[in-house]
Amino acid sequence: MKNLKYILEGWNDAYGELQNDEDTLDFYRTTYEDEIDKTILEEALSSLESWSKYAYKNKLLFHVTAIMENDQPYADILFNDGNILIHFIDEYNRFYMTYTFSKQEGTDQVFMSSLHYFIYPDSIKEFTNDDIRDVQYIFTPEGKLTIWDRYLEKGKWYEEAKEAEEPVNVASNWEPYPQLGDYQSIIRLERWEDNELAQPWVEKYIKKYIYKDGSRFYKDEDGNLIEDN
């Protein structure tokens, strides 16, 4: 997405808002006060820019928030231990989708191991953490795909697990580890072709598991619910 600006204030997902500079630095200080020499830590925490450079070099935790031209937050980018999480933010400051990029030892690339999206009640047009459905695609570099579907129905939570019968194309899941300040590629939404995540993967499952009241069930070829003992 073009015309994004990147700021170093942390994102507070509990309240759906940006932290100020002081609170962001205090968060990093609390996180690492028992792990990093105090003198080194305080020097690195002299500013958010200083911390981002130090944390990037040492693969430590730091946030970058992408902001659109109208000042609406677009995504929270979280670096930590060589892994990168991209939390996309909707107009109500809720996370609606998360990319998880996992470090790949011995390479300068990361691999998207998870795509996770969240659905909220249509009646709620404000910040909330109470989603009514979330779906997670879990990938491996070899192309194995598992889909978890968690949803609320008539006051109860259900979970379904699905697996692709054959390896899927994961070429679009790979990204070079981004340079500090250059996040355009890793946060792009236009990563797959239209419907690529739905076809043919969600039509061909080995088994479809449903979890109800602590027990696991699967559906047979006729759609009957069978307890998986």
Disulfide bonds with the S-S distance in Angstrom:
none
